[in-house]
Amino acid sequence: MYRIRFHGRGGQGIKTAGRILGSAFFAEGFETQDAPLYGAERRGAPIYATVRAARMPIIERGPLRCPDLVVVADETLLVAAAAGVLAGVGAQTVMLVCTAMAADVWKERLRFKGPVLALPVQTGATADARFLGAICAGAAARLVGAISRISLEHALAQELAGLEPSDRHDSVEQALAAWDCMSSHAGLVQERAGTSAEELGAPAWIDLSAEPAPSSEAAILVPATSVQVRTGLWRTMRPVIDEDLCHRCSWICSTFCPDGAILVDAEHRPSIDYDHCKGCLVCVAVCPRHAIRSLPERDAQSGGSPS
């Protein structure tokens, strides 16, 4: 089985890269999986996508524990521990980095045991993110050595059909250029057997506490979870509770809040944890008394009133 992981930031086409490579494998007769992983992050937040391909049914699920190929679209993620670029890599793992620096520099900095390749594409603020996903997919397709140029072109046409003709043409052109750039390394990524359950080990579970109530949700504000990450800084719209309209039916808003950011006191009075409220406004939609209204964050900080 081939196991490939793409790392990048929101807006760089990482989900598209996984879909293109998965479609190219499928065109070659492989069973495939392709799945992106991202939460409520915005443009620029680290995300990744995984692709599995095999000649037999795939029974593995979940994140890749031992990738055969790691493709890094944004080199700044290599020094961000939270991005998990190096998770599960070993001596057999190949790393491909979109960078203007030499591959040996990254191999030394990261003390990477396996082969490291550099894909010399424009990165950073001056890069055109519209083409980066296709470029990564084209290079990865060449490295596995099991995908023909025709299958890659078919996958590009299928996955990029919704783009404007000029953007589609440029994406295909740059993807095929990346394919050609990696021609001297074709087949470097090899299929490997599956990993046994004993080798994987037990998952690192985190026990979440629950409020002592008949109907409750797990509390995210416990040690070792997201309490240290002030996700409220992402908010553009702020929910505001009107105490005069609130009827203390707080089980509704607190249950529907996807981030557990609505706290309830002993008198069933709800309050919003603005450090962790992302401003999804689900609470505004479900409040039966319309006691929760929305306010643009910039107005809230300047003392404005809800809309």
Backbone torsions as a table, in degrees:
resi	resn	phi	psi	omega
1	MET	NA	141.3	171.6
2	TYR	-92.6	137.0	177.6
3	ARG	-129.8	113.8	-175.2
4	ILE	-123.2	139.6	178.3
5	ARG	-128.5	128.2	176.7
6	PHE	-103.6	132.3	176.5
7	HIS	-119.1	138.1	176.8
8	GLY	-169.1	-161.6	178.7
9	ARG	-118.5	156.7	178.9
10	GLY	-54.5	127.9	-178.8
11	GLY	101.0	-5.6	-178.9
12	GLN	-97.6	6.9	174.6
13	GLY	79.7	27.2	-178.0
14	ILE	-69.2	-40.7	175.4
15	LYS	-61.2	-41.7	178.7
16	THR	-63.2	-40.1	179.1
17	ALA	-58.7	-44.9	178.9
18	GLY	-63.2	-40.6	-179.5
19	ARG	-67.1	-41.2	179.3
20	ILE	-62.6	-48.2	-178.6
21	LEU	-65.4	-40.7	177.7
22	GLY	-61.3	-41.8	178.2
23	SER	-66.1	-37.0	178.8
24	ALA	-66.5	-42.2	175.3
25	PHE	-60.8	-43.5	-178.8
26	PHE	-61.5	-38.3	178.8
27	ALA	-64.8	-22.6	177.4
28	GLU	-90.1	4.5	176.8
29	GLY	93.7	10.3	179.3
30	PHE	-83.7	151.1	162.2
31	GLU	-77.2	135.9	-174.3
32	THR	-134.8	155.6	167.1
33	GLN	-132.6	137.4	167.7
34	ASP	-140.0	130.5	-174.4
35	ALA	-148.5	124.3	173.0
36	PRO	-84.8	157.7	175.7
37	LEU	-131.0	113.9	176.3
38	TYR	-156.6	154.3	-179.1
39	GLY	-106.7	-128.9	-179.4
40	ALA	-91.5	19.3	-177.0
41	GLU	-65.3	159.5	178.9
42	ARG	-105.5	-177.5	178.7
43	ARG	-54.6	129.9	-179.9
44	GLY	99.6	-13.9	179.1
45	ALA	-78.0	145.9	179.7
46	PRO	-62.2	134.0	173.2
47	ILE	-139.2	167.3	172.5
48	TYR	-147.0	162.2	178.6
49	ALA	-135.1	144.0	-179.0
50	THR	-118.9	148.8	176.9
51	VAL	-133.4	130.3	171.4
52	ARG	-118.3	142.0	178.3
53	ALA	-145.7	132.7	-178.9
54	ALA	-151.7	160.9	178.2
55	ARG	-84.3	1.5	-179.5
56	MET	-134.8	167.0	179.9
57	PRO	-54.5	140.4	-178.0
58	ILE	-98.8	120.2	179.8
59	ILE	-105.6	-7.6	176.3
60	GLU	-70.0	147.2	176.2
61	ARG	-140.5	162.9	174.9
62	GLY	85.5	-170.7	-177.3
63	PRO	-62.3	152.6	175.9
64	LEU	-74.9	122.9	178.5
65	ARG	-84.6	-36.9	-175.5
66	CYS	-133.0	82.6	-176.5
67	PRO	-71.3	146.4	174.0
68	ASP	-86.2	-29.6	-179.9
69	LEU	-140.6	130.6	174.5
70	VAL	-118.1	120.1	180.0
71	VAL	-107.9	123.8	-177.1
72	VAL	-112.2	109.4	-177.8
73	ALA	-78.7	-24.3	-177.7
74	ASP	-129.3	110.9	-174.6
75	GLU	-64.0	-19.9	179.1
76	THR	-65.9	-19.6	179.2
77	LEU	-73.4	-17.9	-178.0
78	LEU	-66.5	-23.6	180.0
79	VAL	-106.2	10.6	178.1
80	ALA	-106.5	103.6	-175.4
81	ALA	-58.5	-36.1	-177.0
82	ALA	-65.5	-20.5	-179.2
83	ALA	-72.2	-22.9	176.0
84	GLY	67.8	29.6	-177.6
85	VAL	-61.9	-36.9	-175.1
86	LEU	-92.8	6.7	-178.2
87	ALA	-63.4	122.5	174.2
88	GLY	78.4	2.3	-177.7
89	VAL	-73.8	154.6	179.1
90	GLY	-144.9	-167.9	-176.6
91	ALA	-66.3	-23.6	-179.4
92	GLN	-90.5	-6.1	-177.6
93	THR	-80.1	135.4	175.1
94	VAL	-100.6	134.6	176.5
95	MET	-115.1	131.7	176.3
96	LEU	-118.0	122.2	-176.2
97	VAL	-117.8	129.0	172.3
98	CYS	-78.6	105.3	-172.6
99	THR	-158.8	156.5	174.1
100	ALA	-91.3	-6.8	-179.5
101	MET	-87.3	160.1	178.5
102	ALA	-69.4	146.5	-179.4
103	ALA	-61.2	-35.1	-179.0
104	ASP	-62.7	-31.0	179.2
105	VAL	-63.6	-46.2	-179.9
106	TRP	-70.2	-35.6	179.3
107	LYS	-62.2	-39.5	179.5
108	GLU	-72.5	-44.0	-178.2
109	ARG	-62.6	-41.7	-176.2
110	LEU	-88.4	-8.9	-173.7
111	ARG	52.2	46.5	-175.4
112	PHE	-79.9	129.8	-175.0
113	LYS	-79.3	-32.3	-177.3
114	GLY	-89.3	-176.6	178.9
115	PRO	-67.2	140.9	175.8
116	VAL	-122.7	128.9	179.8
117	LEU	-120.1	148.4	177.6
118	ALA	-110.8	132.1	174.8
119	LEU	-106.0	105.8	-171.9
120	PRO	-75.8	77.7	175.3
121	VAL	-115.6	161.4	-180.0
122	GLN	-70.5	129.1	-179.8
123	THR	-127.6	173.9	177.2
124	GLY	84.9	-156.5	-173.2
125	ALA	-66.3	-24.2	-177.3
126	THR	-90.6	-4.6	-177.8
127	ALA	-74.5	150.7	175.9
128	ASP	-97.1	102.5	-174.1
129	ALA	-66.1	-14.7	-179.4
130	ARG	-62.7	-27.1	-173.2
131	PHE	-108.5	-9.3	-171.2
132	LEU	-64.3	-40.3	179.0
133	GLY	-62.4	-43.9	179.0
134	ALA	-65.4	-37.7	179.0
135	ILE	-62.6	-47.0	179.9
136	CYS	-62.6	-40.9	179.8
137	ALA	-65.2	-41.3	179.0
138	GLY	-62.4	-43.1	179.1
139	ALA	-66.1	-43.1	-179.8
140	ALA	-63.3	-38.9	-179.8
141	ALA	-61.0	-36.9	179.3
142	ARG	-72.6	-37.3	-176.7
143	LEU	-67.0	-33.3	-179.4
144	VAL	-73.6	-24.0	174.5
145	GLY	73.0	3.4	-178.0
146	ALA	-110.5	5.2	-176.5
147	ILE	-119.8	126.8	179.1
148	SER	-80.9	161.9	178.1
149	ARG	-62.2	-36.2	179.9
150	ILE	-64.4	-42.7	179.1
151	SER	-65.5	-37.5	176.8
152	LEU	-63.9	-44.4	179.2
153	GLU	-62.6	-39.1	177.8
154	HIS	-62.8	-44.3	-179.8
155	ALA	-65.6	-39.6	178.2
156	LEU	-62.6	-44.4	179.9
157	ALA	-63.3	-38.1	-177.8
158	GLN	-71.7	-46.3	-173.7
159	GLU	-81.7	-21.2	-178.1
160	LEU	-106.3	15.6	-175.4
161	ALA	-62.1	-25.9	-177.4
162	GLY	-82.0	-4.9	-178.8
163	LEU	-79.4	162.3	171.2
164	GLU	-62.9	147.7	-176.7
165	PRO	-52.9	-40.9	-178.6
166	SER	-67.9	-41.7	178.4
167	ASP	-67.0	-39.4	178.2
168	ARG	-62.7	-43.4	179.5
169	HIS	-61.8	-45.8	-178.9
170	ASP	-66.9	-37.9	179.0
171	SER	-63.2	-45.8	179.6
172	VAL	-63.9	-42.7	-179.4
173	GLU	-60.6	-44.6	-178.6
174	GLN	-73.8	-31.9	176.2
175	ALA	-64.9	-42.5	178.9
176	LEU	-70.0	-31.2	174.8
177	ALA	-65.2	-39.0	177.1
178	ALA	-66.2	-38.3	175.2
179	TRP	-57.3	-48.5	-179.6
180	ASP	-64.6	-37.0	-178.9
181	CYS	-62.3	-31.3	-178.3
182	MET	-96.2	10.0	-175.3
183	SER	-59.2	-35.2	-178.6
184	SER	-71.5	-12.1	179.6
185	HIS	-112.6	16.0	-177.4
186	ALA	-58.3	131.6	179.2
187	GLY	83.1	6.3	179.6
188	LEU	-63.8	-34.5	178.4
189	VAL	-85.8	122.8	-175.6
190	GLN	-108.3	150.8	172.9
191	GLU	-67.8	144.5	177.5
192	ARG	-132.1	156.2	178.2
193	ALA	-70.5	164.7	-179.6
194	GLY	-69.4	162.4	177.9
195	THR	-96.5	132.4	-178.4
196	SER	-72.5	159.9	179.5
197	ALA	-62.4	-33.4	179.7
198	GLU	-65.6	-37.3	179.9
199	GLU	-70.4	-32.0	-176.8
200	LEU	-72.4	-36.3	-179.0
201	GLY	79.6	174.8	-177.6
202	ALA	-79.1	146.4	177.2
203	PRO	-69.7	155.9	-180.0
204	ALA	-87.5	86.2	-177.6
205	TRP	-73.2	148.3	173.8
206	ILE	-120.1	121.7	178.9
207	ASP	-79.8	126.7	179.7
208	LEU	-104.3	133.5	178.8
209	SER	-78.8	158.2	179.7
210	ALA	-126.7	149.9	178.7
211	GLU	-71.0	144.2	178.4
212	PRO	-77.0	77.6	-178.6
213	ALA	-143.0	156.7	-179.1
214	PRO	-60.4	-37.5	178.9
215	SER	-127.1	118.7	-172.0
216	SER	-148.0	166.4	174.5
217	GLU	-119.8	163.3	177.1
218	ALA	-67.2	141.3	179.1
219	ALA	-86.8	123.6	179.9
220	ILE	-85.7	-13.4	-175.4
221	LEU	-90.0	59.8	176.5
222	VAL	-124.0	160.1	-177.5
223	PRO	-55.3	144.9	176.3
224	ALA	77.1	11.7	174.6
225	THR	-116.6	-140.3	-169.3
226	SER	-90.7	12.1	-176.0
227	VAL	-61.2	-29.2	-177.6
228	GLN	-80.4	-11.8	-177.3
229	VAL	-101.9	110.8	-176.8
230	ARG	-81.7	78.7	-177.6
231	THR	-68.4	-11.5	175.6
232	GLY	-64.8	-18.0	178.3
233	LEU	-67.0	-16.4	179.4
234	TRP	-80.3	-14.5	-167.9
235	ARG	-68.3	137.8	171.7
236	THR	-111.1	-23.6	176.2
237	MET	-122.9	134.9	-176.7
238	ARG	-110.3	126.1	172.7
239	PRO	-78.5	136.2	-178.2
240	VAL	-127.4	130.5	-178.4
241	ILE	-91.0	128.0	174.9
242	ASP	-90.6	107.6	-175.8
243	GLU	-61.8	-29.3	-179.2
244	ASP	-71.3	-30.1	-178.7
245	LEU	-92.0	-22.0	-175.2
246	CYS	-67.4	128.8	179.5
247	HIS	-102.8	14.5	176.7
248	ARG	64.1	24.5	173.2
249	CYS	-85.3	55.2	-169.0
250	SER	-69.8	-14.6	177.7
251	TRP	-62.9	-23.7	-178.9
252	ILE	-74.0	-59.4	-176.1
253	CYS	-66.2	-38.3	-177.8
254	SER	-70.0	-32.6	179.6
255	THR	-73.7	-40.3	-177.4
256	PHE	-78.4	-17.6	179.7
257	CYS	-62.5	116.9	-175.3
258	PRO	-69.3	-16.4	-176.9
259	ASP	-111.8	6.4	-179.6
260	GLY	60.9	32.8	-175.1
261	ALA	-92.8	0.8	175.6
262	ILE	-103.8	114.3	-177.7
263	LEU	-96.3	149.4	-176.7
264	VAL	-126.8	129.7	-179.8
265	ASP	-91.0	-174.8	-175.6
266	ALA	-64.9	-22.7	179.6
267	GLU	-96.7	17.0	178.6
268	HIS	65.4	24.6	178.7
269	ARG	-90.5	121.5	-178.7
270	PRO	-83.1	149.9	172.0
271	SER	-142.3	153.9	-174.0
272	ILE	-105.5	129.2	175.8
273	ASP	-84.3	95.3	-174.8
274	TYR	-71.6	-13.5	175.2
275	ASP	-68.9	-25.9	-175.9
276	HIS	-123.2	-4.9	175.0
277	CYS	-73.5	123.4	-178.5
278	LYS	-91.0	-2.3	177.9
279	GLY	78.5	33.6	178.6
280	CYS	-72.3	-22.0	177.2
281	LEU	67.4	21.9	173.4
282	VAL	-62.2	-38.1	-179.6
283	CYS	-62.6	-35.0	178.1
284	VAL	-63.3	-39.7	-176.5
285	ALA	-72.4	-32.5	-172.9
286	VAL	-96.9	-10.6	-178.3
287	CYS	-66.4	115.6	-175.3
288	PRO	-69.3	-23.2	-178.6
289	ARG	-98.5	3.0	-177.1
290	HIS	54.1	38.4	-179.9
291	ALA	-85.1	-9.5	178.4
292	ILE	-112.1	121.1	-178.3
293	ARG	-121.1	165.6	-175.7
294	SER	-104.8	150.6	-179.0
295	LEU	-144.4	127.9	175.6
296	PRO	-54.8	136.4	-174.1
297	GLU	-58.4	-37.8	-179.2
298	ARG	-65.3	-32.3	177.2
299	ASP	-74.2	-36.3	-179.7
300	ALA	-63.1	-40.2	-179.3
301	GLN	-71.2	-20.8	179.7
302	SER	-101.7	5.6	175.7
303	GLY	86.7	26.4	179.5
304	GLY	-76.8	-179.4	-178.8
305	SER	-114.9	153.1	-176.5
306	PRO	-59.7	153.0	177.4
307	SER	-101.0	NA	NA
